[in-house]
Amino acid sequence: MLEKAANKENNILLDGHGSIEEIKNNRVKENISLQVRDENNHSLTATISLSSDLKIDIKDTFDYPEVIYISANRFGPQTSIPIYNNSAKKDRIGKNGENLLQCIELLGDTVLDERLRHVNAEGDTLEYNIRGWLNTVSPNVGFKFHLEKMSDSSYSMFDEHRANNVGFGLSYTLPVITALLMGTFIKNSLVIIENPEAHLHPKGQTELARLAALCAVVGAQIIVETHSDHFFDGIRIAAKRHGIAEDVQIHWFELNEHKNTEVYSPILSEDGRVSEWPKGFFDQFEINASELI
């Protein structure tokens, strides 16, 4: 919404979510104020009037980042994936994974920070490390892709099998890995990932969190929405190993009995410990384990 506001778009609602009457909380009467502030104290503030015409007042001294957004609704295994012909988007990923493979082809030779190099990667480039990290998440799997530019489509293969003949985790994870790595070299970018853990086993979820943390170490700005305690533990481990606890913000959202959202923000310490554990905050493993004692 803030991105649309910054671009002065008339309809700042997210596509496909209907009118303001459908999405607003009817128990809230006051206006909503959203603010983004960068490290140089530049800010963008959007004050939104909850009227039927959704009036918005913008105060902007902010250089809005390029958003690299991978949604929870991203493509699973597909026979083909569309590619973009628009020159402005040819090297960018769509929110559902559109244009992913053309993006890898065009940016694949980009040299990454050496700290991101996967131990099994054949080189320092984006494509080599996509393959390396994909192999960590799903061990011993080869990855190939091909573009059909005359039909604006592309397809991927895993161990010479088409994508819809292998596990869902490969297709769901590929755009996540690519977006995270891209966030380390696209200047003034913000990577937003929904449910990176989808269709991955616990080790793969933890490794993906390690990659996200490494990308943050080299300067990527990342927002992750997750339901995975394995991913969360991966971030905690990375905070302990790489000293990034001060750069990690944790927010837990819970709907109260009045249908309003309460936000808890535990603090992560340098040793990966969490300052507080609100009820329901990644505590189900302990609850289940206590039932088995």
N, C-alpha and C positions, 0 to 999 in steps of 0.2 A: 504494500500500500504506500509506504514512504517512497519507494522507488518511483511509482507512478506519479505521486505528488511532485517529486523532484523534477520529473520530466514534463510537468504541467499538463498531464493528461486529464481530459474531462471526466472520464469514468475511472475513479481510483479504486473501485472495488475489484477484488480478484475475479478473474474470468470464471464463469460457471457457478458462482456462489449467490447469484440472484441480487435482489434489491437490499437496501439498508434495512427495510422492515423485516426481512427474513433473517438477517445475521446479527442484528443488534440484540443486546441483553435488555429486555423490557423493564428490568428492575433498576436499570441505571438511567438516571435522568440528566446528569451533568454531561458536559462535553468531554471528549477524549483528547488528550494531548500526548502525542508521540514525539520522541526526540532521539536523534542520533548525534553523537559527538565524537570527533576524532581526537587523536593524541595532541594535535595543535590547538585544541579547544574551539575548532570550527564546528558549527552545529547546523542541523536542519530540524525545525520544529513544525509539526503539523497539528493544528488545533481543529478538531472535527466536530461540527455541530450535528447532533443526532436527529436531524429533521429529515423529512421525506426526500428533500433534494440534496441532502448530504453536503452542506456547505463546508468548505475547508479554507483555512487561513494559513499561508505558508510564510515562514520566516527562514531565510536560507542564506547561510554563509559557508555552506558545506559542499565539498567536492564529493558528490555521491559516488560510492564505489560501484564497479561493475559486478553485478551479482551472478554467480555461477550456482544455479539452483537445481538440485536433483530431488525430485519428489518421491513420495512413497508409492505413487502410482506409476513409477517408471516401468518401461517395458521389461517383461520377463522374456523367456525364449521366444524369438520371432524368426520366421522364415526369412524376413527381410526387414531392414530398418531404413526409414527415409533419410535422404541427405538434402542439404540446403544448396540452392544455387545462388541465393542472395550473397553478394560479395562481402557484405558486412557481417554475415553470420556463418560463413563457410568454415571458419575455424573455431566455432563455439558449439557447445552441447545444449540441446533443448532440455527442458525440465523433465521430460519422460525418457530421455536418452536418444532423442532424434539427433541425427548428424554425428553421433558418437564416433563412428568408424572413419568418416572423412576427417573429423577433427584429429584423430590419432595419426592419420596419414599426413596431414598438413603440418602438424606440430611435433610429429614423432621424433625429429632430429634435434629438438631443443635440448640443450645440455642442462641437466639439473644440478643443484647443489650437491656436492659429494656426500653430504650427510644423509641424503635421501637414497643413495645407491643401495639397492638390495644386494644381499650377499651372493645371490645366484644370478644377478643381472650381468649380461655380457658387456655392458658399457654404461655410460653416464646419461644417456639420452632418455627422453620421456618414454618412447616405445619400449626400450629395453627394460625399463623399470616397471612399466605397466605389466609386462610379462612376468617379471620377477615377483612382484607383489601378488599378482593373480595366482601364481604358483604356490605362494605361501598360504593363501586363503583356501585354495583347492589344489593340494599337492599333486605333482606329476601330471599336470594337464597342459597340453600344448594349445596355442591360440594362433589362429590365422584369420584374416579378413579380406574381403574383396569389394571394390566399389563398382557399381553398374551405373555410370554417370548418364547414359542415354535414357535410363528409366528412373533417374533420381532415387536410386535405392542402393543398399549395401547389404552384405550378410557376413556373419562370422561363423567360424568353425572351431570346434574344440576337439583335439585329437582326430581330426579329419571327419568329425561328425557334425551335422548341422546343429544349430543351437537348440532346437526343440527336441533333440534326441539325447540331451545331456541334462544334468541337474540344473535347477532354477538358479542356484546360488551364483553360478558363473555369470549369467546374463545380468542378474541384479547387482552384482558387485563391480563389474567392469566400469560402468559410468561413475561409480563412487570413487574408485581408485583414480581414474582419469581426472575427475574434477578436483580431488584433493591435490594431486601433483600439479595440475594447471594453476591452482591458487598460489603456488610458490613462485611463479615467474610472470604471471599477468599482474601488472602493477595496479595498485589501488583496486583490488578485487575482494569480494566477500563470498566465501563458499558456504552454501546452506545445504545440508544433507538431512533428509528425513529417513529415519529407520535404516541406517546403514547395515544393521544386523540381519536384515530379511534373508531368510533361506540359507543362513550360514550356521555351521556347527560352532560350539563354544570357542574352540581354539581360533577359528577363522574370525569370529567377532572380536576377540582380544587382539589379534594381529592387525585388524583394520583400525582399531583404536590406537595402536602403536604407530601406524602410518599417519593417522590424523595428528597425533602429538608431534611426530617428527616434522610434519609440514608446518605446524605452528611454531616449532623451534626455529625454522628458517624464515619465518615471517608471514606465513599465510594467516588470514583472519577466517575463522571457521565457526559456524554455528551448527550444532548437531541436535536433532530431536531423536531420543532413543528410549526404548523400553527394556533395554538389555543390561542386566547386571554384569555380564561378561564384558561388554563394551565399556561400561562405567569403570569396572575394575582395571581394564586396560589403560584408561586415562589416569587412574590413580597410580598405577605402576610407572607409567611414563613420567608423571610428575615427580616421583621419587628418583627415577634414574636421570632425568634431564633437567631437574631444577626449574620446572615451569609452573609450579603451583600458583605463583602470583598472577600468572597469565590465564588461569582457568577460572571461569565463572560457572557456578552450578545453580540451576533454578528448578525447583520442584513445584508443579502446579496441581492444585487440588480443588475440586468443586465442593463448596460447603453446602449446608442445609438450606441456605438462602439462594442457591443457584449462582452465587458469585465465586469467582476464582480467587483462591488464596495462594500466595507465592511464598515459598520458603527458599532461602539462599544459603545453604551450608557452605562453610569455608573449607578449602582443601589445604592441608599443611604440607610442608616440604617432604615429610616422610610418607605422604599419600593417605594420611588419616583424614577423616571427615569430622567436622566440628559438631554436627548434630544429625540425627537420623529421624526425621518426621515419620509418623506412622504411615506405612505403605511405601516408603522410599527404599526400594531395592532391598526389602527385608524378607521376601517370601522364602528364600533359600533357608534362612535360619528358622523361620516358622515351620516349614515342612520338615526340616531336620529334627526339630524338637519333638515332632509327632512320631518319629521313628526310633527315639531313644527308649 
